Amino acid sequence: MDKNIETIKKYFELSDLASNDEKALDEIVDLFADDTSIKSGLSETAAGKKKTAEFFKTFFTRNKELKHLFKAEAFVDYYQAEWAVAGLKTDGSLFSLHGFDYYKFNDKGKIISLVVNIS
């Protein structure tokens, strides 16, 4: 299987754990390059490794539990993952979302760009 597809798979698997597992959160951040950029589906942004770590810590603190299903595909200049998530927020409310992630990777297999679009 494509190495970058494997990274996307690991990203979603860790995302299901990171709300309650600091090691999983650290492993997610490690999937990203030092010069990465992120744009969330809520138009939140992060640039660089430190801001990426802060971004994910904030995101996973809002959620008590997450469960993702996804399908990842490689295209010429990017990778796409269609996903659905069900979750339990820390305030006890339930939610579900569907969307698409768009990834770019460097030569070392680290994510250099992630753009999230919520459908």
Order of alpha helices (4+ residues) and beta strands (2+ residues): alpha-alpha-beta-beta-alpha-beta-beta-beta-beta
